[in-house]
Amino acid sequence: MGTFAISKKENGLIKFEFNSRKGKTLLTSQSYKSKEECEKDILYLKERVENVSFLKFKTPAGKFFFKLIHDGHIHGISRKFTTELLLAKGLDEMKNNFSESEILDFSEDIFFD
């Protein structure tokens, strides 16, 4: 099962990453103003994963990636894959594990003494 890791960016905005069972980041979300907005979008996508589109692209350098789109809105962009086979495996992992994946929150500034 994969995980959604919520974290705070350097500019203070919130994002989530969808990580594979092996811990590799497969997708990074757009930026959100609040953790609640980010969590709401994760739950929205989890409920509609059968209806989202995965548009595939190739960079000028020959790497492959995809964008997760629902209702014309880009919710996230994948990492770059070196081959089409790795891209296909990443997409399969997203489709098979997205809706059951747990949400981990790393957005709070917690420091230990």
N, CA, C and O atoms as a DFTB+ gen file, in Angstrom:
452 C
 N C O
     1  1       0.840      -1.179       0.000
     2  2       0.000       0.000       0.000
     3  2       0.882       1.238       0.000
     4  3       1.913       1.269       0.672
     5  1       0.487       2.246      -0.741
     6  2       1.222       3.505      -0.774
     7  2       0.805       4.424       0.356
     8  3      -0.032       4.070       1.186
     9  1       1.396       5.607       0.380
    10  2       1.051       6.599       1.403
    11  2       0.967       7.988       0.781
    12  3       1.626       8.289      -0.215
    13  1       0.144       8.818       1.394
    14  2       0.096      10.238       1.097
    15  2       0.859      10.919       2.218
    16  3       0.480      10.795       3.382
    17  1       1.921      11.631       1.894
    18  2       2.696      12.355       2.895
    19  2       2.442      13.844       2.707
    20  3       2.816      14.429       1.691
    21  1       1.799      14.447       3.707
    22  2       1.519      15.884       3.682
    23  2       2.692      16.601       4.332
    24  3       3.149      16.212       5.407
    25  1       3.182      17.660       3.670
    26  2       4.299      18.412       4.233
    27  2       4.159      19.890       3.886
    28  3       3.385      20.283       3.013
    29  1       4.942      20.690       4.607
    30  2       4.934      22.135       4.380
    31  2       6.141      22.492       3.514
    32  3       7.258      22.037       3.762
    33  1       5.895      23.306       2.504
    34  2       6.968      23.771       1.633
    35  2       7.687      24.945       2.292
    36  3       7.195      25.511       3.268
    37  1       8.847      25.308       1.759
    38  2       9.616      26.417       2.318
    39  2       8.850      27.736       2.304
    40  3       9.078      28.596       3.154
    41  1       7.940      27.899       1.339
    42  2       7.169      29.143       1.249
    43  2       5.933      29.134       2.155
    44  3       5.136      30.072       2.129
    45  1       5.772      28.066       2.962
    46  2       4.661      27.985       3.905
    47  2       3.422      27.293       3.369
    48  3       2.512      26.977       4.136
    49  1       3.369      27.051       2.065
    50  2       2.229      26.343       1.491
    51  2       2.347      24.846       1.774
    52  3       3.413      24.350       2.139
    53  1       1.244      24.147       1.599
    54  2       1.165      22.714       1.906
    55  2       1.096      21.926       0.602
    56  3       0.531      22.398      -0.384
    57  1       1.669      20.731       0.598
    58  2       1.599      19.829      -0.554
    59  2       1.464      18.407      -0.042
    60  3       1.678      18.140       1.141
    61  1       1.105      17.489      -0.945
    62  2       1.194      16.072      -0.602
    63  2       1.985      15.357      -1.674
    64  3       2.028      15.775      -2.831
    65  1       2.605      14.275      -1.263
    66  2       3.285      13.387      -2.191
    67  2       2.651      12.022      -2.041
    68  3       2.386      11.571      -0.926
    69  1       2.407      11.359      -3.168
    70  2       1.959       9.978      -3.122
    71  2       3.188       9.110      -3.307
    72  3       3.882       9.204      -4.320
    73  1       3.455       8.258      -2.315
    74  2       4.638       7.410      -2.328
    75  2       4.256       5.952      -2.547
    76  3       3.224       5.484      -2.066
    77  1       5.103       5.249      -3.279
    78  2       4.871       3.837      -3.577
    79  2       5.059       2.982      -2.328
    80  3       5.458       3.476      -1.274
    81  1       4.766       1.703      -2.468
    82  2       4.969       0.762      -1.366
    83  2       6.419       0.727      -0.931
    84  3       6.715       0.441       0.229
    85  1       7.325       1.014      -1.852
    86  2       8.760       1.005      -1.557
    87  2       9.272       2.365      -1.090
    88  3      10.467       2.524      -0.840
    89  1       8.380       3.344      -0.970
    90  2       8.760       4.655      -0.457
    91  2       9.210       5.662      -1.498
    92  3       9.627       6.762      -1.137
    93  1       9.141       5.324      -2.775
    94  2       9.521       6.269      -3.827
    95  2       8.358       7.227      -4.107
    96  3       7.203       6.809      -4.176
    97  1       8.672       8.489      -4.264
    98  2       7.642       9.465      -4.610
    99  2       7.206       9.243      -6.049
   100  3       8.025       9.266      -6.968
   101  1       5.903       9.028      -6.238
   102  2       5.355       8.855      -7.578
   103  2       4.696      10.126      -8.087
   104  3       4.713      10.399      -9.287
   105  1       4.110      10.911      -7.172
   106  2       3.339      12.084      -7.575
   107  2       3.484      13.173      -6.526
   108  3       3.466      12.893      -5.327
   109  1       3.626      14.411      -6.973
   110  2       3.641      15.565      -6.080
   111  2       2.468      16.458      -6.464
   112  3       2.245      16.744      -7.640
   113  1       1.732      16.888      -5.459
   114  2       0.515      17.674      -5.696
   115  2       0.824      19.125      -6.005
   116  3       1.971      19.570      -5.974
   117  1      -0.231      19.833      -6.300
   118  2      -0.194      21.290      -6.386
   119  2       0.020      21.834      -4.977
   120  3       0.088      21.058      -4.024
   121  1       0.125      23.131      -4.832
   122  2       0.261      23.764      -3.518
   123  2      -1.105      24.141      -2.972
   124  3      -2.003      24.536      -3.716
   125  1      -1.244      24.013      -1.660
   126  2      -2.485      24.360      -0.963
   127  2      -2.174      25.394       0.112
   128  3      -1.064      25.443       0.643
   129  1      -3.169      26.217       0.423
   130  2      -2.989      27.238       1.448
   131  2      -3.073      26.669       2.861
   132  3      -2.486      27.222       3.791
   133  1      -3.808      25.557       3.027
   134  2      -3.965      24.978       4.359
   135  2      -3.907      23.457       4.299
   136  3      -4.124      22.846       3.252
   137  1      -3.611      22.870       5.447
   138  2      -3.578      21.412       5.554
   139  2      -4.968      20.838       5.315
   140  3      -5.099      19.775       4.707
   141  1      -5.996      21.516       5.778
   142  2      -7.362      21.050       5.607
   143  2      -7.741      20.978       4.130
   144  3      -8.382      20.022       3.692
   145  1      -7.340      21.996       3.368
   146  2      -7.606      22.028       1.934
   147  2      -6.885      20.861       1.234
   148  3      -7.437      20.235       0.329
   149  1      -5.665      20.584       1.659
   150  2      -4.887      19.482       1.098
   151  2      -5.548      18.136       1.414
   152  3      -5.709      17.299       0.525
   153  1      -5.928      17.928       2.673
   154  2      -6.586      16.677       3.071
   155  2      -7.900      16.483       2.319
   156  3      -8.229      15.374       1.900
   157  1      -8.643      17.570       2.154
   158  2      -9.918      17.510       1.439
   159  2      -9.702      17.052      -0.005
   160  3     -10.478      16.250      -0.525
   161  1      -8.654      17.558      -0.648
   162  2      -8.363      17.173      -2.026
   163  2      -7.918      15.707      -2.113
   164  3      -8.285      15.005      -3.056
   165  1      -7.142      15.249      -1.151
   166  2      -6.738      13.837      -1.130
   167  2      -7.971      12.946      -1.057
   168  3      -8.107      12.007      -1.841
   169  1      -8.869      13.237      -0.120
   170  2     -10.081      12.432       0.033
   171  2     -10.953      12.499      -1.214
   172  3     -11.537      11.496      -1.624
   173  1     -11.038      13.672      -1.812
   174  2     -11.790      13.861      -3.056
   175  2     -11.230      12.955      -4.149
   176  3     -11.987      12.275      -4.842
   177  1      -9.928      12.945      -4.301
   178  2      -9.287      12.125      -5.331
   179  2      -9.393      10.633      -5.029
   180  3      -9.603       9.829      -5.937
   181  1      -9.250      10.263      -3.770
   182  2      -9.355       8.848      -3.391
   183  2     -10.729       8.285      -3.762
   184  3     -10.839       7.137      -4.195
   185  1     -11.767       9.092      -3.592
   186  2     -13.131       8.655      -3.906
   187  2     -13.391       8.588      -5.413
   188  3     -14.315       7.905      -5.854
   189  1     -12.578       9.294      -6.198
   190  2     -12.836       9.399      -7.639
   191  2     -11.703       8.855      -8.499
   192  3     -11.624       9.178      -9.684
   193  1     -10.828       8.040      -7.931
   194  2      -9.647       7.580      -8.669
   195  2     -10.010       6.855      -9.963
   196  3      -9.227       6.868     -10.913
   197  1     -11.178       6.228     -10.016
   198  2     -11.595       5.543     -11.246
   199  2     -11.913       6.528     -12.357
   200  3     -11.905       6.161     -13.532
   201  1     -12.194       7.775     -12.000
   202  2     -12.609       8.775     -12.978
   203  2     -11.532       9.811     -13.316
   204  3     -11.779      10.717     -14.112
   205  1     -10.349       9.687     -12.726
   206  2      -9.296      10.652     -13.032
   207  2      -8.585      10.252     -14.318
   208  3      -8.631       9.096     -14.738
   209  1      -7.935      11.218     -14.927
   210  2      -7.152      10.967     -16.137
   211  2      -5.679      11.067     -15.795
   212  3      -5.269      11.881     -14.968
   213  1      -4.903      10.237     -16.438
   214  2      -3.457      10.291     -16.310
   215  2      -2.902      10.608     -17.702
   216  3      -2.819       9.727     -18.557
   217  1      -2.526      11.863     -17.922
   218  2      -1.977      12.266     -19.210
   219  2      -0.467      12.062     -19.202
   220  3       0.228      12.539     -18.305
   221  1       0.031      11.352     -20.205
   222  2       1.453      11.019     -20.287
   223  2       2.184      12.042     -21.151
   224  3       1.649      12.552     -22.135
   225  1       3.431      12.326     -20.750
   226  2       4.281      13.280     -21.458
   227  2       5.702      12.742     -21.547
   228  3       6.092      11.842     -20.804
   229  1       6.462      13.311     -22.470
   230  2       7.874      12.989     -22.613
   231  2       8.650      14.298     -22.670
   232  3       8.310      15.196     -23.441
   233  1       9.689      14.404     -21.854
   234  2      10.508      15.614     -21.834
   235  2      11.448      15.625     -23.042
   236  3      11.676      14.584     -23.659
   237  1      11.994      16.796     -23.382
   238  2      12.974      16.850     -24.471
   239  2      14.201      15.962     -24.204
   240  3      14.875      15.531     -25.139
   241  1      14.480      15.696     -22.924
   242  2      15.622      14.846     -22.558
   243  2      15.280      13.361     -22.626
   244  3      16.134      12.515     -22.358
   245  1      14.034      13.038     -22.984
   246  2      13.653      11.635     -23.139
   247  2      13.102      10.964     -21.896
   248  3      12.960       9.742     -21.873
   249  1      12.788      11.735     -20.857
   250  2      12.183      11.166     -19.639
   251  2      10.668      11.213     -19.769
   252  3      10.122      12.008     -20.534
   253  1       9.995      10.351     -19.013
   254  2       8.546      10.225     -19.095
   255  2       7.917      10.636     -17.762
   256  3       8.478      10.388     -16.695
   257  1       6.736      11.270     -17.843
   258  2       6.000      11.626     -16.633
   259  2       4.526      11.733     -16.982
   260  3       4.150      11.705     -18.154
   261  1       3.688      11.859     -15.946
   262  2       2.255      12.012     -16.176
   263  2       1.693      13.081     -15.257
   264  3       2.295      13.443     -14.246
   265  1       0.526      13.575     -15.636
   266  2      -0.218      14.534     -14.817
   267  2      -1.539      13.882     -14.427
   268  3      -2.203      13.261     -15.256
   269  1      -1.910      14.029     -13.168
   270  2      -3.185      13.519     -12.660
   271  2      -4.209      14.631     -12.808
   272  3      -4.062      15.701     -12.217
   273  1      -5.247      14.376     -13.598
   274  2      -6.231      15.405     -13.916
   275  2      -7.636      14.895     -13.617
   276  3      -7.974      13.754     -13.932
   277  1      -8.445      15.750     -13.008
   278  2      -9.861      15.444     -12.788
   279  2     -10.656      16.717     -13.052
   280  3     -10.334      17.781     -12.522
   281  1     -11.685      16.604     -13.865
   282  2     -12.532      17.747     -14.233
   283  2     -11.720      18.920     -14.777
   284  3     -12.015      20.074     -14.468
   285  1     -10.705      18.630     -15.580
   286  2      -9.910      19.671     -16.204
   287  2      -8.902      20.353     -15.306
   288  3      -8.250      21.310     -15.725
   289  1      -8.759      19.880     -14.074
   290  2      -7.850      20.488     -13.109
   291  2      -6.670      19.549     -12.847
   292  3      -6.872      18.367     -12.566
   293  1      -5.450      20.060     -12.936
   294  2      -4.258      19.261     -12.644
   295  2      -4.074      19.214     -11.132
   296  3      -3.871      20.244     -10.488
   297  1      -4.147      18.010     -10.575
   298  2      -3.999      17.831      -9.125
   299  2      -2.581      17.467      -8.729
   300  3      -2.193      17.643      -7.574
   301  1      -1.795      16.957      -9.686
   302  2      -0.429      16.586      -9.364
   303  2       0.345      16.171     -10.597
   304  3      -0.224      15.867     -11.646
   305  1       1.673      16.166     -10.440
   306  2       2.577      15.779     -11.520
   307  2       3.513      14.708     -10.980
   308  3       4.017      14.813      -9.862
   309  1       3.737      13.684     -11.784
   310  2       4.569      12.570     -11.349
   311  2       6.053      12.933     -11.392
   312  3       6.451      13.964     -11.934
   313  1       6.846      12.057     -10.806
   314  2       8.292      12.173     -10.950
   315  2       8.651      11.791     -12.377
   316  3       7.796      11.305     -13.118
   317  1       9.880      12.000     -12.766
   318  2      10.339      11.641     -14.105
   319  2      10.816      10.183     -14.097
   320  3      11.553       9.769     -13.202
   321  1      10.390       9.421     -15.092
   322  2      10.771       8.025     -15.246
   323  2      11.712       7.896     -16.438
   324  3      11.568       8.616     -17.426
   325  1      12.664       6.988     -16.348
   326  2      13.643       6.841     -17.426
   327  2      13.119       6.040     -18.607
   328  3      13.615       6.196     -19.722
   329  1      12.118       5.178     -18.382
   330  2      11.573       4.372     -19.478
   331  2      10.052       4.376     -19.431
   332  3       9.454       4.693     -18.402
   333  1       9.432       4.024     -20.548
   334  2       7.976       3.912     -20.590
   335  2       7.487       2.777     -19.700
   336  3       6.396       2.863     -19.136
   337  1       8.275       1.716     -19.567
   338  2       7.900       0.595     -18.700
   339  2       7.820       1.046     -17.244
   340  3       6.874       0.691     -16.540
   341  1       8.792       1.818     -16.789
   342  2       8.743       2.332     -15.410
   343  2       7.565       3.275     -15.216
   344  3       6.939       3.278     -14.156
   345  1       7.258       4.078     -16.236
   346  2       6.080       4.942     -16.177
   347  2       4.825       4.098     -16.025
   348  3       3.967       4.411     -15.200
   349  1       4.704       3.034     -16.808
   350  2       3.530       2.156     -16.737
   351  2       3.416       1.510     -15.362
   352  3       2.314       1.388     -14.828
   353  1       4.539       1.097     -14.785
   354  2       4.521       0.503     -13.442
   355  2       4.086       1.527     -12.395
   356  3       3.336       1.201     -11.475
   357  1       4.554       2.758     -12.538
   358  2       4.138       3.824     -11.622
   359  2       2.650       4.097     -11.714
   360  3       1.982       4.281     -10.696
   361  1       2.128       4.125     -12.933
   362  2       0.688       4.322     -13.131
   363  2      -0.111       3.172     -12.547
   364  3      -1.146       3.398     -11.920
   365  1       0.347       1.945     -12.740
   366  2      -0.338       0.785     -12.167
   367  2      -0.386       0.873     -10.652
   368  3      -1.416       0.593     -10.039
   369  1       0.734       1.264     -10.046
   370  2       0.764       1.394      -8.588
   371  2      -0.206       2.470      -8.120
   372  3      -0.888       2.286      -7.111
   373  1      -0.280       3.576      -8.826
   374  2      -1.231       4.633      -8.475
   375  2      -2.660       4.099      -8.543
   376  3      -3.432       4.251      -7.596
   377  1      -3.005       3.479      -9.661
   378  2      -4.377       3.005      -9.871
   379  2      -4.770       1.926      -8.868
   380  3      -5.916       1.891      -8.418
   381  1      -3.838       1.047      -8.513
   382  2      -4.153      -0.082      -7.636
   383  2      -4.129       0.257      -6.152
   384  3      -4.800      -0.413      -5.367
   385  1      -3.375       1.277      -5.741
   386  2      -3.187       1.543      -4.312
   387  2      -3.676       2.904      -3.838
   388  3      -3.701       3.158      -2.634
   389  1      -4.057       3.767      -4.740
   390  2      -4.402       5.147      -4.407
   391  2      -5.530       5.222      -3.376
   392  3      -5.389       5.894      -2.354
   393  1      -6.633       4.545      -3.633
   394  2      -7.811       4.716      -2.776
   395  2      -7.644       4.100      -1.386
   396  3      -8.324       4.528      -0.453
   397  1      -6.767       3.116      -1.218
   398  2      -6.577       2.476       0.091
   399  2      -5.406       3.042       0.878
   400  3      -5.185       2.640       2.020
   401  1      -4.658       3.954       0.301
   402  2      -3.439       4.453       0.942
   403  2      -3.748       5.342       2.132
   404  3      -4.735       6.078       2.145
   405  1      -2.874       5.254       3.140
   406  2      -3.063       6.061       4.342
   407  2      -2.453       7.448       4.166
   408  3      -1.612       7.669       3.294
   409  1      -2.893       8.370       5.007
   410  2      -2.427       9.752       4.967
   411  2      -1.532       9.994       6.174
   412  3      -1.940       9.774       7.315
   413  1      -0.313      10.448       5.918
   414  2       0.635      10.789       6.977
   415  2       0.849      12.295       6.955
   416  3       1.016      12.886       5.888
   417  1       0.845      12.910       8.117
   418  2       0.952      14.367       8.213
   419  2       2.322      14.759       8.777
   420  3       2.620      14.499       9.943
   421  1       3.140      15.382       7.944
   422  2       4.439      15.899       8.358
   423  2       4.487      17.410       8.233
   424  3       5.567      17.986       8.099
   425  1       3.332      18.060       8.275
   426  2       3.257      19.498       8.017
   427  2       3.522      20.360       9.229
   428  3       3.754      21.560       9.082
   429  1       3.497      19.796      10.416
   430  2       3.701      20.596      11.622
   431  2       5.189      20.786      11.897
   432  3       5.996      19.893      11.640
   433  1       5.541      21.945      12.415
   434  2       6.919      22.226      12.778
   435  2       7.162      21.701      14.194
   436  3       6.998      22.422      15.178
   437  1       7.552      20.441      14.271
   438  2       7.796      19.823      15.576
   439  2       9.287      19.557      15.714
   440  3       9.885      18.878      14.880
   441  1       9.872      20.089      16.758
   442  2      11.297      19.879      17.001
   443  2      11.465      19.205      18.348
   444  3      10.785      19.538      19.319
   445  1      12.373      18.262      18.389
   446  2      12.623      17.541      19.631
   447  2      13.911      18.061      20.256
   448  3      14.877      18.361      19.555
   449  1      13.912      18.163      21.585
   450  2      15.115      18.614      22.298
   451  2      16.042      17.471      22.552
   452  3      17.107      17.659      23.141
